[in-house]
Amino acid sequence: MLAAYAARISTDDPLSALEVGERPAPEVPTGWARVQVRAASLNHHDLWSLRGVGLGADALPMILGCDAAGLDEDGREVVVHAVIGDPDHRGDETLDPRRSLLSERFQGTFADEVVVPRRNLVPKPADLSFEQAACLPTAWLTAYRMLFTQAGIAPGATVLVQGAGGGVATALIVLGRAAGLRVWVTSRDGVKRERAVELGADAAFETGARLPERVDAVMETVGAATWTHSLRSLKQGGAVVISGATSGADPTRTELNRIFFLQLKVIGSTMGTKEELERLIQFCRTTGVRPVIDTVLPLEEAREGFAKLEHGDVVGKVVLTRP
Ligand SMILES: NC(=O)c1ccc[n+]([C@@H]2O[C@H](COP(=O)([O-])OP(=O)(O)OC[C@H]3O[C@@H](n4cnc5c(N)ncnc54)[C@H](OP(=O)(O)O)[C@@H]3O)[C@@H](O)[C@H]2O)c1
């Protein structure tokens, strides 16, 4: 079957480690299901994998991709929850120490077929397209959990989203607006700032700019480049929720004095549970919001999608499709 996979690891030139070509169709273990992939979306995770972050050379070749929507063996339309946990783990699967994401230990979704534990399948409603549904399990689910499970804010609160174009950032803007939050955004790029306002942000600022007032919560995925600004933008007692560090994980200033003196909360967040994915799907149906898609490409052209993501040349998600 056709697949986009990591054939090797390259920390400096991740695209040189990517191959698009034939891979064997997967076997289906007991209790698992085969999904015919119709659409899968790219995440920064796929670039990290090519760089060897979370993917060891011993696991190669590895089909990339965490997110998918498609058809199960009975022809039902399904969305794949990407967190593969230990079947014996009880409770929040994002806290399962043995969990992995698709494409870390188990082959990923950029292929004609993917196999996953049957319990990881969620029904896809007909009013979401395969392309839209394929955006939900990683970036959108992460944004949902950051805003609604972790941040501890209520409608009417002001939230700052660092970065405007990424999959998580665009999801935060759209979900936050639909939930009645005042959403402020930063971006290095004027066009992306304009686009963020079109998507529902109340205001967009240059990266690092002083804000008109301090905010209740900051959604952080940029990391080192925006960390100090995030902490300086918070009200006393406010929360920074962090789920990524695209620009680096070691900020020059940790701002420890500010954190304790202003009683700020620093909250880590990773992916979301299957139940949160189901609620996110229902949220989309109830409010009418839909994932922001930058580009749809056939799987054969996966390399082009990876290049767009690597250059930060996106507003929203890049989706790969199969006929
Ligand atoms: N923990 C989890 O479960 C989880 C899930 C999903 C994603 N993530 C992580 O979250 C991060 C975001 O992923 P993504 O796919 O949404 O998007 P992404 O392509 O990594 O982009 C994130 C944002 O970072 C901004 N940015 C990048 N470099 C910057 C710099 N040097 N200075 C200022 N801003 C910069 C960009 O904003 P502008 O171009 O607008 O300035 C962009 O909106 C990644 O690191 C990813 O691994 C984690």
The ligand as an SDF file (V2000), in Angstrom:
LIG
                    3D

 48 52  0  0  0  0  0  0  0  0999 V2000
    1.3980   17.9670   23.6220 N   0  0  0  0  0  0  0  0  0  0  0  0
    0.6170   17.5750   22.6190 C   0  0  0  0  0  0  0  0  0  0  0  0
   -0.1930   16.7010   22.7480 O   0  0  0  0  0  0  0  0  0  0  0  0
    0.7140   18.3110   21.3220 C   0  0  0  0  0  0  0  0  0  0  0  0
   -0.2920   18.1730   20.3760 C   0  0  0  0  0  0  0  0  0  0  0  0
   -0.2220   18.9380   19.2190 C   0  0  0  0  0  0  0  0  0  0  0  0
    0.8760   19.7620   19.0220 C   0  0  0  0  0  0  0  0  0  0  0  0
    1.8720   19.8160   19.9510 N   0  0  0  0  0  0  0  0  0  0  0  0
    3.0360   20.6960   19.7630 C   0  0  0  0  0  0  0  0  0  0  0  0
    2.5670   22.0240   19.7130 O   0  0  0  0  0  0  0  0  0  0  0  0
    3.3860   22.7780   18.8400 C   0  0  0  0  0  0  0  0  0  0  0  0
    2.4960   23.4440   17.8290 C   0  0  0  0  0  0  0  0  0  0  0  0
    2.1710   22.5380   16.8100 O   0  0  0  0  0  0  0  0  0  0  0  0
    1.3250   22.9740   15.5400 P   0  0  0  0  0  0  0  0  0  0  0  0
    1.3310   21.7970   14.6330 O   0  0  0  0  0  0  0  0  0  0  0  0
    0.0620   23.5470   15.9700 O   0  0  0  0  0  0  0  0  0  0  0  0
    2.0750   24.1940   14.8850 O   0  0  0  0  0  0  0  0  0  0  0  0
    3.5220   24.6600   14.4540 P   0  0  0  0  0  0  0  0  0  0  0  0
    3.6180   24.4740   12.9900 O   0  0  0  0  0  0  0  0  0  0  0  0
    4.5690   24.0530   15.2680 O   0  0  0  0  0  0  0  0  0  0  0  0
    3.4110   26.2300   14.7660 O   0  0  0  0  0  0  0  0  0  0  0  0
    3.1730   26.7510   16.0380 C   0  0  0  0  0  0  0  0  0  0  0  0
    3.1780   28.2580   16.0460 C   0  0  0  0  0  0  0  0  0  0  0  0
    4.4640   28.6370   16.4490 O   0  0  0  0  0  0  0  0  0  0  0  0
    4.7080   29.9470   16.0060 C   0  0  0  0  0  0  0  0  0  0  0  0
    6.1680   30.0340   15.9490 N   0  0  0  0  0  0  0  0  0  0  0  0
    6.9940   29.1130   15.4450 C   0  0  0  0  0  0  0  0  0  0  0  0
    8.2860   29.4990   15.6340 N   0  0  0  0  0  0  0  0  0  0  0  0
    8.2430   30.6900   16.2760 C   0  0  0  0  0  0  0  0  0  0  0  0
    9.2330   31.5970   16.7550 C   0  0  0  0  0  0  0  0  0  0  0  0
   10.5220   31.3590   16.5960 N   0  0  0  0  0  0  0  0  0  0  0  0
    8.8170   32.7230   17.3730 N   0  0  0  0  0  0  0  0  0  0  0  0
    7.5180   32.9840   17.5350 C   0  0  0  0  0  0  0  0  0  0  0  0
    6.5310   32.1500   17.0900 N   0  0  0  0  0  0  0  0  0  0  0  0
    6.8950   31.0230   16.4740 C   0  0  0  0  0  0  0  0  0  0  0  0
    3.9460   30.0940   14.7220 C   0  0  0  0  0  0  0  0  0  0  0  0
    3.2800   31.3120   14.7810 O   0  0  0  0  0  0  0  0  0  0  0  0
    3.3720   32.4900   13.7220 P   0  0  0  0  0  0  0  0  0  0  0  0
    3.9780   31.9360   12.4620 O   0  0  0  0  0  0  0  0  0  0  0  0
    1.9780   32.9430   13.5710 O   0  0  0  0  0  0  0  0  0  0  0  0
    4.2550   33.5110   14.3700 O   0  0  0  0  0  0  0  0  0  0  0  0
    2.9020   28.9480   14.7550 C   0  0  0  0  0  0  0  0  0  0  0  0
    1.5930   29.4300   14.8680 O   0  0  0  0  0  0  0  0  0  0  0  0
    4.4180   21.8090   18.2470 C   0  0  0  0  0  0  0  0  0  0  0  0
    5.6370   21.9300   18.9490 O   0  0  0  0  0  0  0  0  0  0  0  0
    3.7910   20.4450   18.4940 C   0  0  0  0  0  0  0  0  0  0  0  0
    4.7540   19.4250   18.6180 O   0  0  0  0  0  0  0  0  0  0  0  0
    1.7980   19.1100   21.0910 C   0  0  0  0  0  0  0  0  0  0  0  0
  1  2  1  0
  2  3  2  0
  2  4  1  0
  4  5  1  0
  4 48  2  0
  5  6  2  0
  6  7  1  0
  7  8  2  0
  8  9  1  0
  8 48  1  0
  9 10  1  0
  9 46  1  0
 10 11  1  0
 11 12  1  0
 11 44  1  0
 12 13  1  0
 13 14  1  0
 14 15  2  0
 14 16  1  0
 14 17  1  0
 17 18  1  0
 18 19  2  0
 18 20  1  0
 18 21  1  0
 21 22  1  0
 22 23  1  0
 23 24  1  0
 23 42  1  0
 24 25  1  0
 25 26  1  0
 25 36  1  0
 26 27  1  0
 26 35  1  0
 27 28  2  0
 28 29  1  0
 29 30  1  0
 29 35  2  0
 30 31  1  0
 30 32  2  0
 32 33  1  0
 33 34  2  0
 34 35  1  0
 36 37  1  0
 36 42  1  0
 37 38  1  0
 38 39  2  0
 38 40  1  0
 38 41  1  0
 42 43  1  0
 44 45  1  0
 44 46  1  0
 46 47  1  0
M  CHG  2   8   1  16  -1
M  END
$$$$
